Structures are given as structure tokens and as C-alpha cells.
Amino acid sequence: MLLVYSTIVTVALPSVADDLHARFSSLQWIIDVYTLALAGLLLGMGSLGDNLGRKRLYLTGLGVFTLATLGCGLAPDVPVLIAARAVQGLAGAAMFSTLLPLIGLTYTGRDKGVAFAVWGAVAGAAAGIGNVAGGILTQFLSWQWIFYGGVPVCLVTVALSAAVLADDTGVPTRIDHLGIVTFTLAALGITFGVIRGGEQGWSSGSAVLGFAVGAVMLVLFLLVERAGSNPMLSLTLFRRREFNGTLVAAMGYYLAGFGALPVISLWLQDGVGLGSLATALVITVQPVAFFATSAVAGSTLHRLPAHWTLGGGALVVGAGNVLMLAVGADSSWAALVPGLVVTGVGAGIVSPVLPSVAMSAAPASQSGVASAAANCARQLGLALGIAVLGSVFHQFSATTSGGTDVPLTDVPVAGIPVTYVNGLSAVFVVAAGIGLGSGALAFWLLKSPRPAVQPA
């Protein structure tokens, strides 16, 4: 459910825009606020679970997630929908940070390995399930049903979790409240600045204010973590090039691989004229390639050096975006397929090994924090990808009216003939650059330096 709600909204965006009269920046926030809350609070919720007990925090988060999901379906306007999505992300962070430890507590021996394998398979399939479910529910019912349909699943999960998950008691420790607040505000400020900059111009007051708040909060976060006795994220980890390489790859491949999906969905529906279900099936090519790569090559990938899997996988994602530059003014949906397949393969190379590489890049005492940081970097990559690539798309797309180009901000998205090709091309150029650049940097950071040759 957590990962499905990262993707299920993508295909429904044109219907949401039409029904709630949403503008492009609002559509970005409907997706981004969930991912931002999930990423910004992930590390802090991990320490909160250690304090309160993981099962208690998981069940609390699941209950709040259920109510927020219902609130999304009932939302009468865009601000309420965005607020409900933010609460969804907050509750999701409580669940995401406790899931893997709870699996480890609940199962032992061979069953534990099977349980982790099943969790990984379900997580890999979640993106495809979200796209198809979103397309079916939106086309045959309404966009609200992408949320209504999740409520009974959540209720069944509450009952199962209460009955079968192992109980654990928290160990009282000091929670890094300042770290949680400053990190979350830094992520929100920077993302707000990117979205407002794409909509109103990079020198606009709101964009500059967003970047300023984000930068100040980031500096404060670093100072708090450096001075604190129980920091949420120990800054000593950043002295390790392997850890830095892992974060670069995690953020880069997720940004380049999945950040463009919302604008691709808009092009397929408003530009090409596909329905919600057909759009979902086209986009699902990517998670199918992702899942197939992970399933077929997963065991082999774990035996390869990290610079080939993380760095090489991110490079493959960048190459997939280069292939999508084939999309032109007269292109059909088929022009996207090769690029979607290649980006899916690249993501399928990185994802299976990312947690283990992150944990091995840190001392044993900090391996859990390192794994959570890699997950956090991945989710932040998606949030920033949606913001950055959405802003690029917004800047380079224009509506044609009487021969005059009108900025997309001046008109609602739904029902307007938008010239998408320039925007899509710019998006794929930026995504390709980020994928190739982050892949090359991660490759260099993760590759162990050769020892100096000693003279005879």
C-alpha cells in the first residue's frame, strides 16, 4: 500500500485536474507532498519506533494512514486533497520505518529469509499494481476510488497486523526532535522553491523564499546533528566514500527513472489521447522490466562489485532517458516503450542490492541508519525529480492560442491542447544528464582506489 500510493495517483492526474480544476503546480504537490513527508520523516520515525515499540508505532501509523486515505477520497478541493496526502505520507513514514524490523522480529530461521524475499517481490510489483489499479479505477469508476479502494485493504491489514506481528517493547532514548524538524523543513523548502520557480520564475519572491528557508534549515540540520549527543544521522558516515556513493546512486537513479512519470502520463492522455487504463498499461512496461530484471538477475547482482551495480544501474537509467528523446510531434505511445524498458532494467539492477550495499558501507553499529538513509535518499530523489522535471516540463511547454504562446500557469491543464513535445524533450535531457552524471559519480566513489605501488 505504501508504494502503491506513490504511483497510483499518476495515471489519475488529468481526471483530478478536470474534476477539481487543478493547475499544474497543484498536480505536482498532490504527488510530491506524500513522497516528501515519507522521505523527510523516515529517519526520525525509525528512532521513534525504537522508543515506543515498533509494533505500536506501526499500528498507529496504519490507523492514521487508513483515515487519511479515506480523507483523500472525500476531498472536495485541491487544498484538502494535498493536506490529506501529507498525512498519508506522515503515517506512511511510521509504517515504512518499522516494516523491515518487524519482519525480522516476527520470523526466524529459514522463514525469515522467505519473508524478506516475499517483501522484496511485493515491493517490486507495487509500482505496476499501482499504475494498473489507478487506470482501471479511474476509467471505470472515478479517481476517488483509487483511495476508497484502499480503505478495506487497510482495515484487513490492521486486523492481521494486530494478530500476528511480534510485540516488542521500546527502549527509552532521546529523540532527535530538532533533527527531524530541520531536515523535513529543508526538504519542503527546497522542493517548494523548485515548483514555484518553474511556475512563476526562478527570481520570484516565493521561489527565492523557499530556497532560502530550505538552505537555512539544511545548515541548521547539519549543526544540530554535529552537536547532538544522539543524532538522527551521524555525520561521520559522510567521511566514507562508499556511503556517499550509495546515496548518490539512490537519489540519482530514482530521480531519473521515475520523476518524469507524471508528465509522461499527462502527455499520453492529453497529448496522445489515450484513456486512463491504456496509459497505465504503457507506463507499466517500466515496472515489469524492473521486476523481471530483479527476479532473474537478483542473486547474480549481489555477487558483483557495488560500483557495477549501483553506478552501472544508474548509468543504464540515464541511457533509457536518452532513448526517450525519440519522442516527436507525431509520435505515438510506442516511442516511449524502449526507453521505459531500459530505465526499468537499470532500476532493477540497483534496487535489489541497494540496502545491503548501504549497510556494508557503514560500521555494524550504524548499518540500520545507513540503510534508512539510502531509502530516504531514494524517496527524496523521487520527490525532487517530480518537482524538478515537472518545472522543466512547465517551462518548455506552451499552449497555442491564436498563434500566441501562453504559459501553462495561465490556464487549467485539463481540456487544453498543450504542445508537450518541447517540454518532454527538455525533461528527458535533464533526466538523462542526472542519471548519467550520478551513475558516473557513484561508480567513481564506490570503486575502491588502487593501493599505491611500493618501490622494490
N, C-alpha and C positions, 0 to 999 in steps of 0.2 A: 504493500500500500504506500509506503514512504516513497519508493522510487517511481511507482506508477503515477503519483500525483506531481512528480517533476515533469512528466511528459504528456499526461492525458489532456491537459489544457491546450496544448499546442495546436491540435487539429481544430479545436472549438473556437479559436480566436476570431475568425470572421463572424461567426454566429453571435458571439458575445458582443462584438463591436456593433453589429446591427441591432441587437436587442436592447443594449444599454447605452447606445450612442457613444461608444468609447472612441477616443482618439488613440493614435499610435503609441504615444508615451504611456497611456493608461494600460494598453495591452502589454507593454513591456513590464510594467510593475505587477500586473496580475501573475505573471510567471516568476519574475525576479524576486519579489518580496518573500515568497516561500523558500526559494533556494538560499537567499541571503540570511533569513532567520535560522534556517537549518545549519548553514555553514558557520555563521557568526557565534552561535551558542553551543556548537558541538563540543568544543574542548571544555567549556565551563560546565556543561551538563554532565560530562564524564566525572569531574570532581564532585559534583553534587550527588551523583549516584553512589560514589564511594562513601559519602557522608550519610545519606538517608537510607541506603539499601537499594540495590539495582532493581529488584522486582517491584518495590514500592514506587520508585520513580517511573519505571516503565508503565505500570498500570495507570498511574496518574496521567502520564503523557498520553496514553492511549485513550483515556476517557475524554481529555480535553481535545484531542485530535478528532474524536467522533463528533463532539459538539461543533467544532469549527468546520468540519466537513459539511454538516447539515446547514450551518450558517452560510457557507458559500452557495449552496443550492438555493437558499431562501433570499439571497442578497437582492434588494430592489434596485441598487445602483452600483456604480463602479467603486466609490469610496468604501462602501460596506464590504464589497467583494474583496478588495485589496486588504482591508483590515482582517477579514476572516482568513484569508490566505496567510497573513502574517502569523496569526495564532496557530494555524495549521503547521507552519514551519517551526514555531517555537516548541510546540508539542512533539513534532517530529524529531527535533534535536534531542529531546529527553528519551525518546524511543531508540533512535539510531545509536546514541552513545552507550546504551545498555544492552543492545541486542546480542552482540558477539560474546560479551562476558556472561550473559545469562545462558547462552547455548553451552559455553564451557562449563558452567556450574551444573546444568541440568543433565548433561550426558557424560559418560565416562568410557574409557577404553576405545574399542573399535567404533562404538556408536557415536562417539564424539566426532571422529573423522567423517563418518557418513553424514552427520548432522551439518557440519561445516560445508561439506560438498553440496548438499541439498540447498543450503542457504545461498551458496555462490551461484548455483544454477538458477534459482528463483530470481536472485538479484539480476543476473544476466538477461533473463527473459522479461524482466519488468518493463523495460522501455518498449519492447514490441507489444506487450499486452496493453500498455497504456495507450499507445498510438491507435491500435485496432479498436479497443474498447471505446476510446474517445470518438473515433469516426462512426462506429455503429450507433452509439447512444445519441450523438449529436444529429446524425442524419435521420434516424427513425423516431426519435423522441424529441429531446431538446438538450441544449448544453447543460441545463440544470441537472440532468440525470447523470452526468459524469460525477456529480457529487452525491446525489441521492442514492445512487447505486453502491457507493462505498459505505454507507451507514450500516446496513445489515452485516456486511463483512467485518466492520469494526466491532460490532456488538458480539458476533460469534468469537472474534479474536480475544475480546475482553474475558469472556467466559472460559475459553480454552487456556488463556494465559494464567488466570487466577487458579485454575485447577492443576496445571501440570508443571509450570515453571518452578524451579527450586527457589526456596526462600533464602535470603541472605540478610545479614544484619550489617548496617553501615558502621564504619569506623570514623568517629568524630575527628575531623581535621579542619583546619582553617580554609574556608572557601575564598578564592581569589575574586571577590566581587568587582574590585576596580579593574582587574584584567578583563573580566567578562564584558563589563560595560564599555570600556575604552576600545576593545577590539571590535565589538559589534557596531559601535558608532563610527569607527574608522571605515569599516566595510560599507555601511549605509551611506556615509558622506561621499565617499569616492564614487559609488555606483550612482547616487543621486546626481552628482556633478556630471558624470558621463551622459546620463539620459537627458538631463536638462541642456547640456551643451549641444547634443545632437538636435534637440528640438528648438532651442532659442538662440543658439550661437555660443561658442566657447567663451566669449567675453561677457556674456550676460551675467547679471548680478547673482541669480540663483545658482548658476553653474559654478561661478567662482567661489561662492559661499560654501557649496557642497564640497569642492576640492579642499578649501581651507579647513573646514571642520574635519574632514577625513584625514588631512595631513597632521593637524594638531593632535587628534585622537590617536593616530598611529605613533607619534612621538611619545605621547603620554603612556601608551600601552608599553612601549619599549622601556621607558623609565620605570614604570610600575613593576614590570617583570624582572628588571635588573635589581631593583631594591627590595622586592618582596622576599619573605622567608619561605613562602610556599607558592611559588609562581605557577600559573596555569601552564605555561610553556617555558621551559628553561632555555635561556638564550645561549647557553653553552653548546646546545645542539647545532647552532648555526656555524660553529667552528669546524664542523665536519663536512667536507665537500660531498660525501656520499648522501648525506641528509639533504643538503641544498639541491643536489641533482635530482633527488626523488621529488622534492616539492616543485621544482621547475617542470619536470615531466608531468606530474599530476595535474598542475594547473594548466599547462600548455596544451596537452592532448585533449582535455575535457573542453577547454575553451574553443579550440579549433575544430573539434569533432562534433560538438553538439550545440554550440552557441548560435549557429545560423538556422537551426530548425524552425523557430517561429517565423522568420521572414520567408523561408522556403515554403512553409505551409500557406502563408498569405499569397505567395506567387502562384502556387498550384491551384488555389481556389479562386482568387480574384483575377489572376492573370491568365492561367491556362483554362480555367472554368471547370475544374474537377469538383466533385462533391466531397463531403467530409470523409466518407468511407474510402473512396478511391485515393484521396490524399493520404489517409492513414496507411493504406497498403503500399503506396510508393515509399513513404518515409520508413516503413517497417523493413525495407530492404537492408537498411543500415544495422539495426539490432540483430537481424537474422545473421548477417555476415559476422557481426561481433560475437554472437553466441556460438556459431559454428567454429570460428577460429579458437575461442577459448576451450570449447569442448574437445576439438580434435588435437590441438597442439598444447593444451594446458600443461601436461606433465613434462613435455619437452622444454617448454618455456622456462620452467623452474630450474632446469639444468644449465641454461645459458647465462653468460655474464650479464649483469644488470644494465651495462651500457648498451648492449644489443637489444634487450627487451624494452626498457623504458625509453632510452634515447632513440633507438631504431623504430619503435612503435609510434612515437610522436612524429618522427620524420615521415612515416607512411601516412599518418593522418594529414600532414601538410600536403603530401603529394596528391591525396584524394581531393583536396580543395583545388589544386591546380587543374585536375581533370574536370571539375565542375565549371571551370571558366569556359567550357564549350557551350554553355547555355547562351543562346542568342535571341533576337527579337522574335523569330519564327519557331523557336524550339518547342518541343512537346515535353511532357514529363520524362520521357525516356532519356533525354540528355543528361538528367541528373543521376541516373542509375549507376554508371561506372564509378563516379566519384563517391556516391553513398556506400557502394560496396567496399571501396578501398579505405575510406575513413572508418568503416565498421571493422575491417580487418586490423587496421592499425590500433584501434581502441581495444580489440580483442587480444592483441599482443601485450598491451600494457596492463590492463585491468587484473588479470589473474595473479600477476606477480607483485603488483604494487604494495599490498600490505606487508608481505614478507620482506621485500627489499627495504621498506621503510623501517621495520622493526630491526633488521640486521644492521641498519645504518646508525643505530643508537646503542648506547650501553644497555645491558639487560634490564637495569632498574628503570630505564626510560623508554623501553620498547613500546609500551602501550600508548604513551603520549606521542611517540613518533608516528605510530600507525594512525592515531586520531588526527594528527597534524596533516598527514597525507590525505586522509579523507576530507578534512577541512579545506585543504588547498584545491582538491578536485571540485568540491561544491562551489568554492569561491570562483574557480575558473569558469564554471557554468554561468554563475550569476553575472560576472563581469563580461563573459562572452555575449550573453543576451543583451547586456547594456551597450557594450562597445559596438558589436556588429549591428545591432538594431539602430544605433545612432549613425553608423556609416551608411546603412541602407536608407535611412531617413534623409541624410544629407544629399545623397546622389540620386534619389528617386524624385520624380515630379509628376504632377497631374497635368494633362494637356487640355487647356480650355481656351478656345479661340486663338490658338497659336501662342498663348502666354503660359509660361511655366509658373505654376502656383505651388508653393511649398506644401508638403504633406500635412504640416501642422495646421494649415488654414482650413482644412476640410476633414470631415469624418472619413475613416478608412473604408467602411462598408459601402458598397454600391458605386464607388468612384472608379472610372477606368484609369488605373495608375500605370505609368511607364516604369516597370520594375527592373528591366534588364540592366540599366546602368547601375542601379542600386545593388542588384545581385552580384554583378561582376566586381564591384568595389568590395563587397562583403567577402567574396571568395579570395580576392587578392590579399586582404588583410588577414583572413583566417589561414591562408597558405603561409604567409610570412611568419605568423605566430607559431604555427605548427612546425615549420622547418627550423625556425630560429630556436624555439625551446627544445626541439629534438637535438639539434647540434650542440647546444649548451649543456643539456643533460648528458649527452654522450661523452663530452669532454670532462664534466665533473665526476661522472660515475666510473670513468676509465681510470684504473689505478695508475699513478705515474710510475714510469720505469725507474728502477733504482739506478743511481749513478754508477758508472763503471769504474771500479777501483784500479789504479795502476798496478802492474805486476810488481 
